[in-house]
Amino acid sequence: MKQINCIVVDDEPIAREIIETHLNRLDYVSVDGSYEDAISALNRIEQGGIDLVFLDINMPDISGLSLTSMLGDKVKVIFTTAHREYALEGFDLNAVDYLLKPVTLERLIKAVAKFQELQDDPRHEISHLFVRADRKMVRVDFADILYLESYSDYVKIHLSEGVLVTRESISKLSAQLPKAAFLRIHRSYVVAMDKVTAFTNESVEVSKKVLVLSRSYKEEVLERLGGN
């Protein structure tokens, strides 16, 4: 079994101690460090070698949610918090799991096992995200996405059936999509590669919709789509 190198991030000493105590009972997990603020944790993560972060959501200065957005794909995150209502926001950022405080050993072991599944079998990778729309968090399966369209202060998520409108930036949403399956073709468009039905040096066609290809993305787009 591959050793998992992790850190614990929480501004509450007792909360950190509980999680560390649980983790130290697992031979296949190594606790690299414990941090009380997001900046200290970020500095350590940037050095490399960390696989998993147990991250509190409510922290001063920079929250766990904000830190996760900054990290992108560098590490996997398991959120910890005393507030159940943050669960959907956590999964919106593709967290591995969400642990409610006080964290029990049994629940922590299940979360670590879920992380191991993601590492061992790519088919278990997260297949969806949650976006805020119509005053609720709505699940969007990656397989249903045709393309994203930036529209003023909103993003339209064009799906196989219908359109979902969310007040998010297209950059934030595209960062949560699998890089191998989606492609930025314009500052206003991100397309699902398997939904592209035709393309030229100037445009990409998705579901009979012709989307303009911008000059700054042209080389990468044509290379990935197989053009010359």
C-alpha positions in Angstrom: 0.0 0.0 0.0 1.4 3.4 -1.0 2.2 5.7 1.8 0.0 8.8 1.9 1.8 12.0 2.9 -0.7 14.6 4.4 -1.0 17.7 6.4 -3.7 19.0 8.8 -4.9 22.6 8.6 -7.2 24.0 11.3 -7.1 27.1 13.5 -8.4 25.1 16.5 -5.6 23.2 18.3 -7.9 20.6 19.7 -9.4 19.8 16.2 -5.9 19.4 14.8 -4.9 17.1 17.7 -7.9 14.9 17.2 -7.3 14.4 13.5 -3.5 13.9 14.0 -4.2 11.3 16.7 -6.5 9.4 14.3 -4.0 9.6 11.4 -1.1 8.4 13.6 -3.0 5.2 14.1 -2.8 4.4 10.4 0.5 2.8 9.3 -0.1 3.9 5.7 -0.5 7.6 6.5 2.3 10.0 7.4 1.5 13.4 8.9 4.0 15.8 7.4 2.9 18.8 9.4 0.1 20.6 11.2 -0.8 24.3 10.5 -3.1 26.8 12.1 -3.5 29.1 9.0 -4.0 28.8 5.3 -0.8 30.7 4.3 1.5 28.4 6.3 -0.2 25.4 4.7 0.1 26.9 1.2 3.8 27.5 1.6 4.3 23.9 2.6 2.1 22.6 -0.2 4.0 24.6 -2.8 7.2 22.8 -1.8 5.7 19.6 -3.1 5.4 16.1 -1.7 2.0 16.4 -0.1 -0.7 14.1 -1.3 -3.7 15.0 0.9 -4.8 17.9 3.0 -7.3 17.7 5.9 -8.6 21.3 5.7 -10.9 23.2 8.0 -13.4 25.4 6.1 -13.8 28.2 8.7 -10.4 29.9 9.3 -9.3 33.5 9.7 -8.0 35.6 6.8 -8.2 32.9 4.1 -10.9 30.2 4.4 -10.4 26.6 3.5 -12.7 27.1 0.5 -10.5 29.9 -0.8 -7.3 28.0 -0.2 -8.7 25.1 -2.2 -9.5 27.3 -5.1 -6.0 28.6 -5.1 -4.5 25.1 -5.0 -6.2 23.8 -8.1 -5.0 20.3 -8.8 -1.8 20.3 -6.7 -3.3 18.2 -3.9 -6.5 16.4 -2.9 -8.6 17.9 -0.1 -10.8 16.4 2.7 -12.7 19.2 4.3 -13.4 19.3 8.0 -15.9 21.6 9.7 -18.5 21.9 12.4 -21.0 23.3 10.0 -23.0 20.8 8.0 -24.3 23.5 5.6 -20.9 23.9 4.0 -21.0 20.4 2.5 -22.3 21.3 -0.9 -19.8 24.2 -1.2 -17.0 21.7 -0.4 -18.1 19.3 -3.1 -18.5 22.2 -5.5 -14.7 22.4 -5.3 -14.4 18.6 -5.9 -13.3 17.7 -2.4 -12.6 14.0 -1.8 -14.8 14.0 1.2 -16.4 16.1 3.9 -15.9 15.3 7.6 -18.1 16.8 10.3 -16.5 17.7 13.6 -15.8 16.1 16.0 -14.2 13.7 13.5 -14.4 10.1 14.4 -11.7 7.5 13.6 -14.2 5.3 11.7 -15.4 8.2 9.5 -11.8 9.4 8.9 -10.7 5.9 7.7 -13.6 5.9 5.2 -12.5 9.3 3.9 -8.9 8.1 3.4 -10.1 5.0 1.7 -12.1 7.2 -0.7 -8.9 9.1 -1.5 -7.1 5.8 -2.1 -9.8 4.7 -4.6 -9.2 7.9 -6.5 -5.5 7.3 -6.6 -5.7 3.6 -7.5 -8.5 3.6 -10.1 -8.9 6.6 -12.4 -12.5 5.4 -13.1 -13.4 6.6 -9.6 -12.4 10.1 -10.3 -15.0 12.7 -9.4 -17.5 12.9 -12.3 -19.4 16.0 -11.5 -19.4 19.4 -9.8 -21.9 21.5 -8.0 -22.8 25.0 -9.0 -25.0 27.6 -7.4 -28.1 28.3 -9.5 -31.7 29.1 -8.7 -30.7 29.7 -5.0 -29.5 26.2 -4.5 -26.5 24.0 -5.3 -27.1 22.0 -8.5 -25.2 18.9 -9.5 -23.7 19.0 -13.0 -22.3 15.8 -14.5 -19.2 16.4 -16.6 -20.6 14.0 -19.2 -23.7 16.2 -19.7 -21.7 19.4 -20.4 -21.6 20.6 -24.0 -19.8 23.9 -23.4 -19.5 26.8 -21.0 -20.2 30.4 -22.2 -19.2 33.5 -20.3 -22.0 36.0 -20.3 -21.5 39.3 -18.5 -21.3 38.5 -14.8 -22.6 35.0 -15.4 -21.7 31.7 -17.0 -24.1 29.7 -19.1 -23.5 25.9 -18.8 -24.9 24.4 -21.9 -26.0 20.8 -21.2 -27.3 17.9 -23.3 -30.7 19.0 -22.1 -31.1 22.7 -21.2 -29.0 25.5 -20.0 -27.9 26.3 -16.4 -27.0 29.9 -15.4 -24.6 30.5 -12.5 -22.9 33.6 -11.1 -19.4 32.2 -11.3 -16.4 33.1 -13.4 -15.6 30.8 -16.3 -12.0 30.5 -15.1 -13.1 29.2 -11.7 -15.5 26.7 -13.3 -13.0 25.5 -15.9 -10.4 24.8 -13.2 -12.8 22.2 -11.8 -13.2 20.3 -15.0 -11.0 17.4 -16.1 -8.2 19.0 -18.3 -8.1 16.0 -20.6 -11.8 16.3 -21.4 -12.4 20.0 -21.7 -10.7 22.7 -23.8 -10.6 26.5 -23.5 -11.0 27.9 -27.0 -11.8 31.6 -26.2 -11.9 33.7 -23.1 -15.7 33.2 -23.3 -15.9 29.5 -24.2 -14.8 26.2 -22.8 -15.9 23.1 -24.8 -16.2 19.4 -24.0 -13.8 17.8 -26.5 -16.0 14.7 -27.1 -18.9 17.0 -28.0 -17.0 18.8 -30.8 -18.6 17.7 -34.2 -16.4 19.9 -36.5 -13.8 22.6 -36.4 -11.9 25.0 -38.7 -8.9 27.4 -38.1 -11.5 30.0 -37.0 -14.2 28.1 -35.1 -15.4 25.0 -33.2 -18.8 23.4 -33.7 -20.6 21.9 -30.7 -24.2 20.6 -31.0 -24.7 22.7 -34.2 -23.5 25.8 -32.5 -20.5 27.5 -34.1 -18.2 29.0 -31.5 -15.4 31.5 -32.4 -11.8 30.3 -31.8 -9.6 33.1 -30.4 -6.1 33.7 -31.7 -4.5 33.2 -28.2 -5.9 29.7 -27.8 -5.7 28.7 -31.5 -2.4 26.8 -31.5 -3.3 24.6 -28.5 -6.9 24.0 -29.7 -5.8 22.8 -33.2 -3.1 20.7 -31.7 -5.4 18.9 -29.3 -8.2 18.5 -31.9 -5.8 17.1 -34.5 -5.7 20.1 -36.9 -2.7 21.5 -38.8 
